[in-house]
């Protein structure tokens, strides 16, 4: 018999078996608390701000709008 592998719940640090349906969380409650933090923007995925490069489609659209407004 092989030993059961476990990890820690990212929310409460309780041990979690790798074969549970709530993995990586220990319970539905911890899963929902984590989801709520994402919805409330307490967690964020940082993204790199890109400079607008001439020739890219969104840069061309911007230029057309500026020309149509006389800018």
C-alpha angles and dihedrals in degrees: 000000000000120000116257112251118227140187133188124264108248090220105046104006094236116148114267127194113233092230098057121113092234094054127172086027125062094225146005088257093059090045091053093046089054092047090051090054090055091048091049089049093241086133121048137181107224116225129194115250110234125213113236108257118208109244098035115120095245091050090052091050090050091050092051091051092050092049092049090054092047095246 
